[in-house]
């Protein structure tokens, strides 16, 4: 639609992260960490509760 190459699209996406400050990157890292821990706990609970 905008006639961008894949490289240009990825560059535009990653450019947003290069403009973030250290505190913002830290909060983003914390958000992803808690999200992944939540996914892991849900997966482990479902795996534990499934009958063999």
C-alpha positions in Angstrom: 0.0 0.0 0.0 2.8 2.4 0.8 5.2 0.7 -1.6 7.8 0.1 1.1 10.2 -2.8 1.0 10.4 -5.3 3.8 13.6 -3.8 4.9 12.1 -0.3 5.1 9.1 -1.6 7.0 11.4 -3.3 9.6 13.5 -0.2 9.8 10.5 1.9 10.6 9.3 -0.5 13.3 12.7 -0.8 15.0 13.3 2.9 14.8 10.6 3.4 17.4 12.7 1.4 19.9 15.9 3.4 19.2 14.2 6.6 20.2 13.1 5.3 23.6 14.8 6.3 26.8 16.4 3.8 29.2 13.5 4.0 31.7 11.0 3.3 28.9 13.0 0.3 27.6 13.3 -1.0 31.2 9.5 -0.8 31.6 9.0 -2.5 28.2 11.4 -5.3 29.3 9.5 -5.7 32.6 6.2 -5.9 30.8 7.4 -8.6 28.4 9.0 -10.5 31.3 5.8 -10.6 33.4 3.8 -11.5 30.3 6.1 -14.4 29.5 6.1 -15.6 33.2 2.3 -15.5 33.1 2.2 -17.5 29.9 4.6 -20.0 31.4 2.6 -20.5 34.6 -0.7 -20.9 32.7 1.0 -23.5 30.4 2.5 -25.4 33.3 -0.8 -25.5 35.2 -2.7 -26.8 32.1 0.0 -29.3 31.5 -0.1 -30.5 35.1 -3.9 -30.7 35.2 -4.3 -32.7 32.0 -5.1 -36.4 32.7 -2.5 -38.8 31.3 
